[in-house]
Amino acid sequence: MAPNWLDFAVLLKGLRPPREKEGIPFQYLELGCGTGLGLCLLAGAYPEGQFVGVDFQPDHIVQALSLARQLGLKNIHFLEADFLELDKNPQILKTSDSPTREFHYIVAHGVISWLSVQVQQALLSIVSKSLALGGVFYCSYNTYPGWLAMSNFQHMVSLERQRYADSDLGSALTAARTNLISLLGSQESPLALLQSSPRLFDELESIERFSATYLAHEYACEHWAPLRVADMHKLCTEHKLRFISSATLPEIFDDLVAEQLKPTILSESDPVIRQTLLDLATNKYFRRDIFVRGIEVMPPACAAKLLGGLRFRLLEAPSVEAYRFPTCFGEILGHFDGCHSIEMALAGSPSSLSDIQSTTGEAMGDLLRALALLVHVNRIGIDRGNAADQAREFSQKINQFITAQMQEGQSYSWLIAPNIGTCVSFNLVELISTQAISDGLKGDVLTAFVLMGLSSLGIELTRPTKEPISDPAEQRKLIESLVENLASQRIPTLHSLGVLPCNSKD
């Protein structure tokens, strides 16, 4: 949902983005901002932007206001509001720093398919009234056919919640899951339900991995209803919002679909039917769509100039024998020489797309596709250039606050990377290890320090299967591997992204 990511997606479609270069002031609205962490991190990364977050829950807004105050953010405002009331009076979105009600970016992440039809209409009406001409609306939502199987589970949870008290969600989830599993049979001898929904068994098994907060949001919502893409796009069209692209970069390139699907999908000229066919072909369960209020197709020379000026930066790009990109189309095998030459062109310092093309000699179409795939898997990032200078020092202070809160038990897992205008994941194991490395600890002393720190915080090391690691030798081996990666790759990358000050000790 970062502005530069959305701009890149719009540019890839040959359209003019809300900002033609980094550092231009803008207005950004999030509808359904929750407790505001994500919006606060964006506000820290983009001090030239003005951010507004709206949420229906007073508790969320109280937490968001407290967080913004603790972080010292001056370019963000939070508002408790019902979408129905806000639609009647969108003027309340104005602030002293934002005298107009027009936003260059409006986002609604994981909100609209959890609302009643009436509130959905209100949300889209707010967007239509508040989005600047040429502005971008990002909307992510549950969709069919991917949710067909688990819609049975959601329905059973709803019925079980009527049996138990509404507040006893755990019992309702357990009862619904147990009953459905008993109706499946086995993988070797599937009964009718499993035959019609082959993925249902694995999906029910995976529920235990999710947090109680996620399960409550996903399955205990009265108005939970995935939207088919045709229905969503019709709703947006009624509010003068035009679909242009997915924000998931590989999905911008329809020709990445499997060869056997291309004759059907690529020959379809109706955009809604084509998107429907793509969703059916990939069993889509979640969409990240970009809409605009008014479309401007740029002359090819103008689009080429803006694209050529985009800068990219190498992130964590360990050596690989093959470039494999997981997408909704399946795993895509990238052209090795092309991808490798792009990363080599960025190995010394960030470069513009024009310079990358000059260095690699790649055709523009192939280069853009490879760049999109590499950005998608976080091997490279979109560089903010000089615009990051005013964000770097303040972002690092925010990161210091977040890491201090992590040590006190807060479940934060993201830090601002001002040089690329977005965030990077960072967990407690990495934090404790990074501090130990910074303090000059080495070898067995460093490993023992990290293990002791994790133990004092009650953190267990686990295998990829989530099984706890109890063997001390295996624990030491895992920490040694992590520390080696941190020292050789992760910490230098965090410095280069502006996450950590460049004068920090490695």
N, C-alpha and C positions, 0 to 999 in steps of 0.2 A: 504493500500500500504506500510505499515511499514515492514522493513526487517524481524523482528521477527515473524510477522503474516504470511508472505509468507513462511518463513522457516518452520513454524508449519504445514501449509497446505501441503508442500512438504513431510515432515516427516510422516504425516498421510497416505500418499500414499506409504510409505515404500521406498522412494527415498532419496538419499543424498542431503541435501540442500546446498546452496552456502557457508553458515557458519555453522560450527559444534558446535560453542558455542558463547555466547555473548562476545563482545569486540574485535573480530577479524576485522582488517581493511578491507574495501571493497570499491568498486566503484559503484555509483548509477546514472543512467541517466533517466531523465523524458523528453519524447517527447511530446510537447504541454503543457508546464508548466504554461501557462497563466501569471498572475502577480507574481507568485512564492511564495505565502504565504505558501502553503502546503509543498513545498520542503524546504523552510527556516525552518519551524518548525521541519521537520525530521532532517535537518542538525544540529539543536540545540540539538535534542534528541540523536543523534549519532555522537559525535565529532570524533570518530575513522573512520568515513566514509568520502569519497570525493563525492560531489554531483554536477551534471551538469544538468542544465535546458535549454531546447531549445524551442523557440517559433517563429512563423512566424511574429507576430505583433511587430513592434518596440516599440509601446507604452507599451505593456506588459513587454518587457525586460527592458525598462527604469525604470518602477515601481519596477520590481524585483531587479534590481541592487541597487536602492535607498533603498529598504527595507533591503537587505542583509547588506548594508553599515551601516544603522542605528542600526541594530541588532548586529553589530560587528562580523559577521560570516566570518571566514577565510577558511572554508572547502566547499565553494559553489561557482560555477561559472555559469554565464548565457550567452547564446549565441543567437543572432538573426540569424535565418537561415531558408531557404526554404528547405523542405525535399528533393526536387528534386536535389538541389545543394549539399546538405549535403550527399546525396547518392553517388554523383560523387566524393566527397572528404571528406570521414569520418575522415580523419586525423585531421581535424580542431577541433574535439572533444578533442584532447589532451590538457592538461594543464601542467604547471610546476609541479603541485602536482600529476598529473596523466599521467606519461610518456607513458603508454600503451593506446591503444584504446579499451581495453576489460573491460566490465562492468559486475559485478556480478548480478546486477539487472537493468532491463530496464522496465519502465512503460509508458503506454499510456492510460490515463484515459479519457473516453468520447471523443475520438478524431477520431478514424478510420472510424466510420460510418457517419462522416460529411465531408469526403474527396472524391475527385474524384478518380476513379479507378487507374489512373496513380500515384497519390500521395500516395494512399494506398500501392501500390507496392513499392514505394520508401521508405515509412516508414518501411515496413517489411524487405526490403533489408538492411536498416541501422541497424535494430535489428540483422539480421543474420550476418552482418559483424562486429558488435561491441559487441555482447554478448559473454562473456567468455564461454568456454566449460563447461557444467554443470550449466550455469547461468540461471536465471529465467526471463521470460518475462511476465509481467502482462498487460493484455489488456481488457478494458471494452468497451462495445458497445451496441447500440440499436439493438434489434433483433425481428424477427417475431416468433410466431404469435401475441405477445402482442401489437405490434404497428399497426396491420392491420386496426383497427377502426380509430385511429387518423392519419393514413397516408392519409385518405380522407380530414381531416382538413388541414394537411400540404400542400396537393395539392391545396386546395382552397386558402390558404394563398398565395401560389406562384402565382396563377392566379390573385388574388386581388392586389398583389404588382405590377403587370404589368399595372393594371388599374390606381392605385395611383402611386405617385412617390415612388421609391424604399426606400427612406428615411422615408416615412410615414408608418412605420410598424404598429403603433397603429390602424390606420383606416383599414388596410388590415386584421388585426387580428379580429377586431370587425365585419367587414362585413362578413368574412368567418364564424365566430361563429354564427352570427345571421341567416345567410342563412341556415346553416346546421341544427340548432335547429328547424327552421321552417319546415324542411323536415322530422322530426322524429315522429311527432304526439305526443302522450302522453304515459306514462307508462301503462295506462289502455287501450288505443287504439293505439298501435304502428303501424306506417306506415312501408313500406318495408325496409327502411334503418335501422330503429331501430330494426326491427325484425332480420335483418342479423348481427347487431352489438349492442347487448343489453347494453353494457357498454358505448356506445358513449355519451348518454345523460349525465351521471354522469361525464365523463371525460371532456366534454365541459363545464359543470358547474364549474368544479374545476379549470379551467384555471385562473380565477380571483385571485386565491391564489398565483400565481407564479409571480416572479419579472420580470421586463421588460428585464433584462439582460438574464435571463434563456429563456424567450420566444423568444428573438432574436436568441439565440444560437440554440434553438431546432427547430424553425419553419421558420427562415428566411435564412437558409443556402442553398445555391444553390445545393450542392451535398448531402444533407440529404438523406440517404437511409439505413434503418436498414438492417443488414446482417443476413441471416439465419446461424445457427451454422455450418451446413455442408459446406457452402460456405466459411465461415471464416476459418474453420479448413483446408480446401483444400488450401487456400491461404498461410496459415502458413506452411503447409507441403511442399509446393513448395519452401519455403525459409529455409528448414531444421529445422523448429520449431515444436516441438511435444507437443500436448496437453496432460496434465496430470491431471488437476483438476480444480475445481472452487475455487476461493479465498473466496467465501461465504461458511463458514465452514460446515453448515448443508448439503449443496449440495454435499459434498464429500461422504456422506453416502446414496447411492441409496436406501438402504432398509428402509429409512424413508418415502418413497412414500406411498400413501394410499394403503391399502390392496387390493382393487379391481384393482389397476394398476400394482401390482407386477408381476403377471403372464406374462403380455406382456413385461414390461420393463426389469425385471431382467433376463428373458430368452434370451434377445437379446445379442448376442456376439459381433456384429459389433459395435465398440465404437462410430462411427459417427451416426449410426442409433439409438443407445441407447440415445445419447444426444438429437437427434431430437425428439424422442418419449417423453423424459422428458420435452423438451420445449413445445411440443404440449399439454402434459398432464397438465402442470402448467401455460399455456398461458404466457410464458416467454416474457418479454419486454426488459430486460437488463441483459447482461451476464458479469461476471467478471472472465475471464479465465486466467489460468496459463499455460504457455508453457515453455519448456526447450530446450536448444541447446545441445543435447546429454543427454542420460538418463543413470543413474546408479542405478540399484536396489540393495539395500544393503542386505547382509546376515541378516536373522531375528535377530540373536544375536546382530549384530552391530546396527540395527535399534532400537532394544529394549533398548540398552544402551543409545543411543542419546535421545530417547523419555523419558527414565527414568530420565535423567538429567535435563529435562526442568523444569523450576520453574514457579509457578503460585501464584497469589496474589489476595486476596479478594478485590473487588471494592465496589460499592454501592449495597448492597444486602439486602434490607428490607425484613422483614418476609413476607412469602406468604403462602396461604393455598394450592396452587397447582403451579407447575412449568409449565408455558405455554410459548412455544417458537413460535413466528410467523416466518414462513419460506415460500418459494415459494411452498412447498408441502401442505400448509395449516398450521393451528395451531397444534403444536405437544405437547402433554401432556407428560412431562418428569416423570420418576420414582421418586416419592417424596423422598423416603428414600435415594436413591443413590445420588441425587443432594444435598439434605440437608447434608448428611454426608461429601461430598466434601467441602461444604462451612464451615462446622464445623471444618474440618481438617485445613482450611486456616484462621480460625478466629483469631488465636494468631499471626501468622507471615506467610510469604511466605514459600512454601514448594515445594520440587521436586515431580515430578509425581510418582517416586518410593516410596517416603515417604507417599504420599496421598494414594497410593494403599495399603501400609502396614497398614495404619490407618483405611481405610474404608473396606478393604477386598473385594473390587469390582473386578470382572474379567476385564482384561485389555481392551478387546473390548468394554464392557459396559462403562468402565471408560473413555476411549478416546471419545466415542460418547457424554457422558454427559459433559465432559470438553469442547468439541467443541461447544455444544449448549450454555453452560454458558458463554464462551468467546464471542460467537455470540451476545448475548444480554447484554454484558458488566456487567455481575454480577461478573465475575472474569477476570483477565488480565494475560498476559504472562510477568513474572517478569524478569528484566534484571540483577538482582543480583549485584555483585560488579562492573559490567561494567557501571552501572548507576552513580557511584560515580563521575567520571570525567565530567559527563553531568549535574549534579544536580544544582550546583551554577550558571553556565552560563544560564541554562534553566530558572531558576527563575528570572534572570535579564531580559531575553527576555519576560517572562510573565509580569513583571512589566512594561516594555515598552508597551506591547500590551494593558494592562488594562488602562494605561494612555491615549493611543490613543482611546480606546473605550469611555472614558469620554469626549474626544474632538470631538466625532461624527463619528469615523471610525467604519465600520460595521464588526468588528472582533467578532468572537464567539467561538474561540478555544484557549486553553492554552496547553503548552507542559507538559506531564506527564512523566518525564525522567525515573522513576522507572519501567514503562511498555513500554517505547519506542514508545509511540504514543501520541495522544492528547485527551483532554476531552472538552466537550462543556461548555461554560461559557458565560452567557449573562449579560446585564447591570443591570437587576433587582438583580441578584445574586451578582454582583460586589458591588453595592451600599449597599445592605444588609450586605455583608461580612465586608465591611469597617465600617459600623455602629456597628456591633457586636464587631469588633476588637477594636473600640474606647470605648467600655464599655457601650454603650447605651442599655437600656432595656425597656420592656413594651411599654406603649403608646408613650413614647418619641422616641423609636427606630422606631416604626411604622410610626409616623408622619415624622420623618427624611427621611425615605425611600420614602414615598409618595411625600414629597416636592422635593426630589432629582429627582424622575421620572418626576414630573411636570415641573421642570426647564429644563429638557432635551426634553420635548415634547413627552414623552412616555406614551401611554395609556395602562392600564391593560385590558386584554380581556379574555373572556371565551374561552373554547376549540373550540367553534363554530366561533371564531374570532370576536364575537360581543363585542363592548366596554363595560366596566363596569363603569357605572356612579354613582351608589349608593355608598356613602361614607362608609356605614356600610359593604357592600360587599367587597369594596376595602380593608378595614382594616382587614377583616377576611382572605382574600387571602394572604395579606402580613404577617399576624401573622402565618399562616400555613407555608408559605415559610420560614420565619425566624426560626421557630421551627425545620423544616427539615434541614436547613443549619447548625444550631448549633449542632444538635444531630447526623447528618450523613454526610452531604455534606462537611463541613469544615474539620472534622477529616479525611475524605477520601482524600481530596485535600492535606492535610499534608502528609498522608501515601504514596501518589503517587509522592511526591516531587514537586507538582505543587506550593505549598506555602512552605516557610521555616518552619521548625518544631518549631522554637522559636517564630513564630507569635502568637499573642494573639487570643484566640478563642472568 
